[in-house]
C-alpha cells in the first residue's frame, strides 16, 4: 500500500512538472506572438549618377514616416574624405534644369550619407510623401558650398523617373564625316522622354545642333523638334522630350511612331553641313 502511494506521488509529481513546463512554454509562445513586427515604411529609391567623371554615385531613398513627414536618405560612394557636399531637390528634370525646391542636409564625405526630414518645400509649402514621389523634380549633389557650379551626382525623381522602357536608333556618319552613334529615348513616369545622343569622333570643343525633322531622311523635311546641342568634347547631349517646337504634345509614345529622322549638324553657323543622320519612329528599318 505504501509502495502504491509512493508511486502515485511520484507520477503526480511528474505530471505536475510536465504541466508546469507546458505552461511556461505556452506563455513564452504567447509573449513572442504578441510582439508585433516592426512596421515597414513605404519607400521609393532613385539612382544618382556620377556627373563629369566625378566617381561619385549612389541612391536617394524616400521613406514615408507619417502623413506629413518624409525621410530622405542619400547614400553615395566615391565621396572624398572630409568632403561636405550640398544637395538639393530642384524643380523640373535634370536635362532641362530648374531652381531649388527643397534643401537637403549636406552629404558627409567620410560616410557618403545624408539624412533629411522633409515636411515642406523651402518656401514653406507643405509636401507629403505621396507628393514627393510624384514631384516634377531632380536631385543635384554639389562639390562644395563654395563650388555649387560643380555637380558630382544627379538623378531625376518623382514623375521624371524612368520606367525602364526605351528605344535606341542608329545615327550613321554623313558624307564621310567619321561621326556616328545613337539616339536613345527613355520613357519617364509622366509619359515624357529623356533623349540621349551619344556620338563618336566629335571634335573637342565643338557644339553640334541636332533636330528631329519631318519625313524620312531620303525625302527631307522641316525641323519638328530641337535637341540640346551635342557637346563635342563628350559627344553627348541630353534633352527632355515633351512637346514639339510648334507646341504639339510629343512624348515617348509619339517618338515611337513619328514620321521623322534626326540630323546632327557641324555647328550653329554651319547647319547646312550634316555630320550624322538616322531615321526614327515609323521610318526605322
N, C-alpha and C positions, 0 to 999 in steps of 0.2 A: 504494500500500500504506500509506504514511504517512497519506494522507488518510483512508483507511478506518479506521485505528487511532484517528485524532483524532476521527472521527465516532462511533466505538464508545465512546470515553472520554466524549464529550460526552453521548451517550444514556445511558450508565451513570450519569453524574453526575446527570442529570435524574431518572432512575428512583429513585436513592437519595434525592434531595431530596424527591420525592413520597412515597416510603415513610416518610421521617422525619416529614414533615408529617402524614401519616395517623396515624402512631403517636402524635404529640403530641396531635392532636385526639381520638383514641380514649382516650388516658389522661385527657384533660380531661373527656370524657364520663363515663368510669368514675368519676372522682373526684366529679363532680357527682351522678351517680346513686347513689353510695354514701353520700351525706349524707342521713340520714333526716329527714323533715319534722318540725317541732316538733309534739308531741302536742297534740291538742285536749282540754282538760279538760271533763269532764261538768259542765254548769251549768244552773241554773234561775233565772229572773228574775221578780221580783214588783213590782207597781206600788205606790208610796207616794203617796197622795193628800193634797192640802192639807187642813188642818183649820182651821175658824174663819176662813176668808178670809186665811190666813197668806201665801198666794202661794208657799209652799214645797212642792215636789213632786218626784218622781223615781222611782228604782228601787232595789231591793235585789237584788244578784246573788250567788248561792251557787255556788261552784266547788269541785269535789272535787279536792283536792291529792293525797291518798293515802287509804288505808283508814281512817285515824284523824283526818284533818285536812280542814277546810273553810275556804275563804277567803270571807268575807262582805264585799262591797263596796257601800257606799251611795253613790249619785251623785244629788245634789239640785241643783235650780235654785231661785233666789229666796232663798237664804240671805243674811243681811246681812253686810256686810264686817266682819271681825274677830269675827264671832259664833262661839260654841262650844256645840254642841248635843248634849247627851247622847242616846244611842239604846240601846234595849233590845229584846230578843225577850221577849215576855210569853206567859204560858200562856193558853190559850183563844182566843176570837175577839174582834175589836175591839168588836163590838156588845155582848158580854157583859162583857168586861174580865177581867183576871186579873193575878197577881203577876209579877214579873220572873223569867225563867228564865235568860237569858244577857245579860250586859252587853257592849255593843259599844263600839268606840272612838268617841269624840265626833266629830261631823261638824265639819270646819273650815269656818267661814262664808265664808272667802275663796275656797275651791275647791269647796265643796259636797261634798267627798269624805270618806269614812271607810273604812278597811280593817282588818278584824279576822281573826286566825287563830283558829278555833274548834276545840277538841278535846273540850271538856266544858262542861256547864252550870255555873252559878255555885256549885252545891253539889258540884262535882267529879264528877258523874255523866258518864261518857264519852258522847259523842254523835257519830255518823258523818254523812256527807253524806246517805246514804240515810234516816237517821232524821230529819234536819233537814227534808228535803223532804216528809216525811210527818208533821211535827210539828204538834200541835194548838196553834197559836200565831199571834201577830201582832207587828208592829213598831211601836213608838212612837218618834218623834223629838221632843225637847222643846226649848223655847225656850232654856233655860239651866239650869245646875246649881242655881242658887238659885231657879228657877222651873219645877220639874218638873210643876207643875199645868197649865202651858200647853203643849199638844201642837200642833206645827206641821205634822207629816206623819205618816201612819199607813197601814198596809196589812196585810191578812191574808196569811198564808203557809202552806206545807205543806198539810195536809189541809183547811184552811179556805179555800184559794184558790178562786176562782170558775172554773167550767168554760166560761162563755160562754153557757150555756143560761139563758133567763129567760122569765118570763111576767108581763105587766102587766094589772091590772084597773082599771077606772074607778070612782072614788068620786064620786057625784053629791051636790050640795047637798041638804040635807034641811030641809023646812019653811021654805024661803026664807032659809036661814042665810047664803048667799053664800059658803060654804066648800066647796070641791071640789078634786079632784085625782086621784091614782093610788096604788095599792099595787103595788110591783114585787117579785117574788120571783126571786132569782138562785140557781142551783144551785151548791153547793160540791162540791169533790172528794170529800168524805166522805159526800155524799148529803143533807146538811142544806141549809138555805137561808138566805140573807140577805134579810130583808124590809125594804124601804124605803118608808115612807109619805111622800108629798110633797103638801102641801096649799097652796092659795092662800087668802089673806084671813083667816088665823087671827090673832086679836088678839095683839099684842106682849105678852109676859109671861105668856101663858096656858099651860096644860098640859092636854092633851086625851087622856084614856084612849081606847084603841082595842082592839077584840077581834074575833076570828072567832067567829061564832055558828053553831049548828047550824041546818040547814034553809035555805030561801031567805028573802030579806028580806020578801017578801009574807006568808009564813007565820009567821016569827019563831021563835026558839028560844033555848036557854041558851048561855052562853059556853063555847066549846070551847078557845080559845087566846087568851092575852093578849099584846098587843104592848107594847113600851116606849111610854110616853105621847108624844104629838106635842108638840114644843116650839112654842109659839105664835109666838115671835119668828122662827124659821127656817121653820116649817111642816113640819119634818122629824122623822122617827123611824126608827131603825134597830134591828132585832131579829133575833137568831138564832132560826131555826125548826128544832127537833129533836124536841121532844116536846110533846104537848098538856098543858093544865093538869091533866088527870087522869093523866098519866104514860104515855099511849099514844105509840108511835113516830109521829112526824109530821114528815116531811122534804119535800124538794122534790117528789118524785113524788106524795106524798099531797096536797099543796096543789093539784095539777092536777085531782084527781078528787074533792076533798072536797065534801060536800053542805053548803055553808056560805055565809055572807055576812059582810061587815065593817061594823061600826058604829064611828064616831068620835063621842065624847061631848063635851059642853061642858066638863065639869070632874069631878073626883072627887066633888065634893059635888052634882053635877047630872047623874048618869048617866041620868036619865030624859029629858034633853034631848039629842037626837041632832043633830049638825051635818053629818055626811056619811055616806053609806052606799053599798054596792055588792055585788052578788052575785059570787061567785068559784067556781073549781073546776067541778064538774058543773053549777052553776047559771048559769055565764057565758053570756050570749046573744050 
